[in-house]
Amino acid sequence: MYDIVEIWGIYPPPLGGISVYCKRLTDILHGMDSLVTMKNFGRSRSDCAYVKDVRSAFWELFRLPFIKRRIIHVQFRNRLFLSALFFTGWKHKIVITLHNRKMLLQDGWRGRMMRLFLNRVDMVIFNDPSFAELLNTRFGTDLSKMTVLPTFLPPAEAEKRGVTPEIDNFCQKYRYTISSNASILIKNVYGDVYGFDQLIGLMDILVNRNGMDAGMIFLVSEVGDEEFLEEGIRRIESLGLKERFLILVGSDVNGYEVWERTDLFVRATSTDMEGISVKEALFSGTPAIASDVCSRPYEAVLYHCGNIEELAGKSMEILESGKRVVYEPRRDVPLRIMDIYESIRR
């Protein structure tokens, strides 16, 4: 039997995104079935009885062949972790939600390992319908094992706790405030993953070229490259924008409450499967502009990834219009996921 369901992910913080989705999904599904719990592989510690903090990922993977059969719903994108799970999780049912498209575009051994893993799992959940063809043609994944579902769940009223005085004062200081975020500030072979350089370029155009009274709040969960951060700060200072950037690293503030407080949310990432924070901003009524690296809600404004002039031009239009947006997300996601678990249990 496969009665036990474990969601393997990261418990908040970090800010917004996948970690918050994991928490909200676990809360809802545990309320529907008490056998649904979560394994927290993140650095933060949970305060919830049905969320277990994992001290050792190695031990958790090693023990899989020796424990009771269960359904494991993976929210990770780490290829080494998924490779280990392929070898140790053979007796369990595995569901994976894909949150990032780069892991599907690998060559060499990484691509071969992803093919093996995706063909072994019992269900693949992803947001972008165009990836069904990619999974089928590139990896040979059976179409019957794919489900297209958004990975966004609206925040509950009980989650609200307000922004900090520092953030509130910053928002009051400028005519316009813009927000953005990054789960990890890093450069890789694809470049600046979360668009820190683009955000600096955006502010340079808005403030220095066009004279807009604007400030930028940039929430960063983790700094993966200290030199890259310091390099960016030096560039900000050289452009005379030091006072117009509020960069918060490792803050436990609710991301969506910051997006709600600002006039525009920017998602400048070079890789996304969905961009949960874009939907958080839209749900709060804040206009969002995002790179065109994946499908987005039609309420979001898109720009060509890396084109700072286009990003700045569209940002100016949004800010000067003063508009707010109305976005109503799908509400049936937890029920659909529970249906997947039930189909696997049988």
N, C-alpha and C positions, 0 to 999 in steps of 0.2 A: 504493500500500500504506500501511497505517496501523500499522506495526510498533512505532513508538516511542509509549510512554504516559508522559505527564507529569502528575503530581499537583500542582496549583497550590494552595499553602496557606501556612501559617506554621509554621515549625520552632520547637520549644520553646526557652526560655520564650516565651509566657506560661504560667501555671500551669494544668495540667490542660486539660480541654475540647478544643476543636477542634484546637489545635496538637499535643497529644499523640496525638490520634486520627490526624492526618495522618502523624506520625512512625511510629507503630506500623503503620499500614496500608502505608506505603511500605516499611518493613523487611520485612514479611511478603510483600508482592507482589513486591518485588525478589528475594527468595529463591526465588520461584516462577518469575519471568521477569526476567532481568537487563536487559531493555529497559524495565522500569518504573522511572522515576526521579521525583525531586521537584524543583520550583522553589520556593524559599523566598522569599516576599515580605515576610517579617517583618524586624524590626530585629536580631534575634539572628543570630549566625553559626553555621553548622553545622560539624561536624567529621566529616562523613560523605562518602565519595567519590561516592555516588550522589544527593546532595542539593546542588543548585547554588543559591548565594545570589544573588538578583537585586538588582543595584545600582540599576536604573532600571525601574520598572514601565512607564513610557511607552515606553522602548526595546523592552521585551519584547513589548508589544502592537503597536508599529509594525512590527517585523520579521516578524510572523506570515505575511503574504502571500508572503514571499520565502524561507521555509524549507521543508524537507521535511514532507510531510503527517504528522500525528500525532494521537493521541487525547489531548485535554486534559481532565483531571478536575478541575473547579473546586470549591474548598471555601470560596469567598468569599461574602459577602452585600452587598458594596459595590455599590450600584446604578450609580454612575458607571463603575466598573471593568467591570461586566458589560455596560453600554451600549457601552463602547469595544470590548470583546471581540466583541460582536455585529457590529460594522462591520469589524474587522480579522481575525477568526478564521474567515472564510467558507470557506476551503479545508480546514479541519480538522474532525474529529469532536469534539463537545463533550458531556461528561457533567457534571452538576452535582449535588452533594449539598447539600440545603437544611438548614441548621442553625438557622434562625430564622424564625418565622412572620410577623414584622412586614413583611418584604419582600414578602409576598404580599397584604398588606392596604392597599396604597397606591392613591391615586386620582390623577387628573390625568396629567401626562406620565410620572410615575414608574410608575404602573400600566400605561400604554400601553407603556412601554419593557420592563417585565417581561413583558408579554404577548408582545411580539415576540421577546424573548430565549428565553423558555421554549418557544415554538413552533418556535424554530430549533434547539434542542439535540436531541441524539440520545437522551438518557436523563436522567430526573430521579429522583434517589434521595432519599427522605425517610423519617422514622421513623413519623409519625402517619398511620394509614390514613384518617382523616377528611379529610385534605388532598387525597386523590385527587378527591373530589367538588368541592372548591374549585378545584383546578387545572383540572378539566374544565369546570365551569360558568362560572367567572370569567375564565379565560384561554384556554379552548378547547383545552387541552393534550390530546393524544391519550392515552387510557388505556393504550395499548400501549407508550408511552414512559415509563411510571411504574413504579418499583420501590420497594417498602416494605422497608427494611432498617434495623436499629438501627445507630447510629454510635458503637458502643462496642466496644473491643477490650481484653481484660484485660491488665494490665501483666505484662511478663515479669519473672522473678526477677532477671535481670541488671540491670534498671533501678534496683533498690533501692540507695540509698546512705545511708539514715537521715536523721532530722530533725536540725536544728541544736540545740546546747545551749540556746539561747534558747527554742526551742519546747518542748523537753523539760522545762526548768525551769518554764515557764509551766504546762504540763499537770500537773506535780506540785504546783503551788501551790494548786490549787483542787479541791474535791470533784468537780465536774463541769466538763468543758471542751466547748465547742461550736466547730465550725469552719464557715466559709463562704468564698466566693470571688467575685471579679469580674474579668472580662477587662479591663474599663475602667470606672473610677468616673466616672459621668456622669449628668446629668439631661437628658432631651430632652422632646419634646412629649408623650410618654407618662408623664413623671414620672421617678422614681428607678428606673433600669433594673434594677439588681441588688439593690435592697432594702436599701441601707445604713441608711436611716431606720428600716426595719422591724426590722433587727438591733439598733439602739439601743433601740427601743421594747421589743423582746423582753427585752433585758437589764435594762431598767428594771423591768419587771414581775417577772421572775424574782428579781432581787437585792433591789431596793428595796421591792417590794410583798410578796413572798413569802419573803424572807430566804434564798434559795438561795445556796450557796457556789459560784458559777459564774464561768467566764471565757470570753471569746470570742476566737478566732483568726480574723482576717479577712485573707485573702491577696488582694492586688490586683496585677494584672499591670501596669496603666498607669493613671495619673490623668489623666482627660480634662478634669476641672473642679476646679482647685485650690481655688476658693472653696467649692465644695460639700464637699470634704474638710475644709477648715478649719472650716466651719460645723458639720459633724458632730462634729469633735473638740471644739469648744467646747460642744456639747450634751452630749457624753459627760462632760466635766469638770464641767459644771453639775449633772449627775445624780450626781456622786461615783463615776463608773465608770472613771476614767482608768486605774487599776491593773488593771482587769478586762478591758481590751481590748488585744490585741496585733495591731496593724495593720502588716502587712509589704507594702511596695510594691516590685515588681520583683525579689522573691526568686527564686532558681533552685531552691528546694526542690521536691521532687516533691509535688504536691498530694495525691495519693492516700495518701502516707505520713503526711501530716498528718491526713487524715480518719480513717485507721486508728488513729491515736494518741488521737483524741478520742472523747467519749461520744455525740455527736450531730452530724450534718451538716445544715445548713439551706441550702436553695436558695430565696431570697425574690424571685427575679427576676419582672419583669412581662412578660417575653417569653422564650419558649423553643420549640424544636422538639422537644427531647429532654432536654437537661441531662445531658451526659456525666458531669459530676462527681457527680451523684446516683448513677449506676450505679457509679462508682469507689468511692464510700463504701459502698454496699451490698455490692459485691464484697469489700471489706476487712472486712466484718462489722459496720460501723457503721450504726446506724439513721439514716434520712434523712427529713426532712420538707421538702416542697416545695410551691410555689404550684401551683394547679390550672390553669395556663395552657396545658397540653398533656397528652398522655397520658404516664403514668409507669409504671414497673414496679409491679406490685401489692404488692411488698414495701415500697414507699415510702408514707409517710403524707402525705396531701394536706390543704391548708388553702386557704380562699378567699383569693385574692391580695389583699393589702392589709389583711386582717383580723388585726390584731396580737393581739387578745384570743384568737382561735382558735389562732393560731400559738403563743402562750405557753402556753395550756392543754394543747395536744397535746404541746408540748415538755416540759412538766413531767411529764406522764404517762410519756413515753418515758424521760426521765432517771431518774425515781424507780423505774422498773421494772428498770433496769439490763440490759435485754435486748440481745442481739446478733442479727444477722440472717444468714440464709443466702440468697445470691443466685447463681444459675448462669446466666450469659449465653449467648446463642447463640454457637456456635463456627464457624459456616459462612459468616460475613460475607465474609472475603477470597475464598473460593472463589466465592461468588455474584457478587462484583464482578469477579473475573477472567472469569467466564462472560459478563458484560456486555461487557467489552472484546473478548472473542473474537467475540461476536455482531456487534459493530460493525466489527471488522476484516474480516469476510467480505464 
